[in-house]
């Protein structure tokens, strides 16, 4: 992972950052469902984000329970809101890993506005 410049759908050239989101403390079935639901929520939140599912085990028959996000700074607020809104409806914990290898865990139980702001801080960092 690394900081790059990318041309998004709107035609703006922006710096992009990548993040890895994993789901903790949930069953494998829920992990796959959560990955699919959060991917859709993120794609709906902004056209300036790329979200791909990644398999932890290349021999597994699932689509992958890890999400790889690539987004530009302008999309950070919309993506942080989408993650916060999605988490507010779920149980469990997600981990967000930055390009620098920093991992932040956010627990969905009793999600507060402060937790949503923490997601935004993570996404806005360079």
Secondary structure, 3 states (H helix, E strand, C coil): CCCEEEECCCCCEEEEEEEEEEEECCCHHHHHHHHHHHHHHHHHHCCCEEEEEECCCCCCCCCCCEEEEEEEHHHHHHHHHHHHHHHHCCCCEEEEECCCCCEEEEECCCCCHHHHHHHHHHHHCC
